[in-house]
Amino acid sequence: MNPSFVRPEVERSLALHREVAERLRREPELLEAARERVERWLAEGSVHEKWAESWRSVIDAGLEAVIEVLTDTDPAAHDLRQVSPFAGVLDPRTRWTILRACSPRAHTS
């Protein structure tokens, strides 16, 4: 990905997931909730199997593998983050602060 231009939605997703990665480092037990969500996705068929199985594999590989996907700028990691089992990890205030910081208006002054 060209570092001089990152689409706003990619920047937002990456910023949110970087914060999730920090939370996982402090609270690795959050990984179990993500694992349970992925298993629910598979049981219910609520998320395409490709994405659910990909997340299962990443989670099974351990915390560092998850953090790598959450923070990687690679397009494949970005695609996987679009179906994230970490929804709800960030409280609304933290999420809003990150989204505001990524807003185009935040970069112009």
C-alpha positions in Angstrom: 0.0 0.0 0.0 1.4 3.4 -0.9 2.2 5.1 2.4 1.7 8.5 1.0 -2.0 7.9 0.4 -4.2 5.7 2.5 -7.9 5.7 1.8 -9.8 7.1 4.8 -11.8 3.9 5.4 -8.5 1.9 5.5 -7.0 4.5 7.9 -10.0 4.3 10.2 -10.1 0.5 10.2 -6.3 0.2 10.9 -6.5 2.8 13.7 -9.4 1.1 15.4 -7.7 -2.3 15.1 -4.4 -1.0 16.4 -6.2 0.0 19.5 -7.8 -3.4 19.7 -4.3 -4.9 19.4 -3.2 -2.8 22.4 -6.2 -4.0 24.4 -5.4 -7.6 23.5 -1.9 -7.1 24.8 -3.2 -5.9 28.1 -6.2 -8.3 28.2 -5.3 -11.4 26.3 -8.5 -13.1 27.6 -10.4 -11.0 25.0 -9.1 -13.5 22.5 -11.4 -16.1 23.9 -14.5 -14.0 23.2 -13.3 -13.5 19.6 -12.8 -17.3 19.3 -16.4 -17.9 20.6 -17.8 -15.3 18.1 -16.0 -17.0 15.2 -17.4 -20.4 16.3 -20.9 -18.8 16.5 -20.4 -17.4 13.0 -19.6 -20.9 11.7 -22.4 -22.6 13.6 -25.0 -20.1 12.4 -23.6 -19.4 9.0 -24.0 -15.6 9.7 -20.6 -14.8 8.2 -19.2 -16.2 5.0 -17.2 -19.4 5.8 -14.1 -18.0 4.0 -13.8 -15.2 6.6 -14.8 -17.2 9.6 -12.4 -20.0 8.8 -9.6 -17.4 8.1 -10.2 -15.8 11.5 -10.3 -19.2 13.2 -6.9 -20.0 11.7 -5.4 -16.7 12.8 -6.8 -17.0 16.4 -5.6 -20.6 16.6 -2.1 -19.4 15.7 -2.1 -17.3 18.9 -2.1 -13.8 20.1 0.9 -12.5 18.1 -0.6 -13.8 14.9 -3.9 -12.0 15.7 -2.0 -8.8 16.5 -0.1 -9.1 13.2 -3.4 -9.2 11.3 -4.9 -6.4 13.3 -1.9 -4.0 12.6 -0.7 -5.1 9.2 -1.1 -2.7 6.3 -1.2 -5.6 3.8 -4.5 -5.6 1.7 -5.3 -9.2 2.7 -5.1 -8.1 6.4 -7.3 -5.1 5.6 -9.9 -7.4 3.9 -9.9 -9.7 6.9 -10.4 -6.8 9.3 -13.6 -5.9 7.5 -15.2 -8.9 9.1 -13.7 -8.6 12.6 -14.6 -10.8 15.5 -13.5 -7.9 17.8 -16.6 -5.7 17.5 -17.4 -4.3 20.9 -13.9 -4.6 22.3 -13.5 -0.8 22.2 -15.8 1.3 24.3 -17.8 3.9 22.4 -15.8 6.9 23.7 -12.5 5.3 22.6 -14.0 4.4 19.2 -15.3 7.9 18.7 -12.0 9.5 19.7 -10.2 7.4 17.1 -12.8 8.1 14.4 -12.6 11.8 15.0 -8.8 11.7 14.8 -9.0 10.0 11.5 -11.6 12.4 10.1 -10.5 14.5 7.1 -11.3 17.6 9.1 -8.8 16.5 11.8 -6.0 16.7 9.2 -6.8 20.2 8.0 -6.3 23.3 10.2 
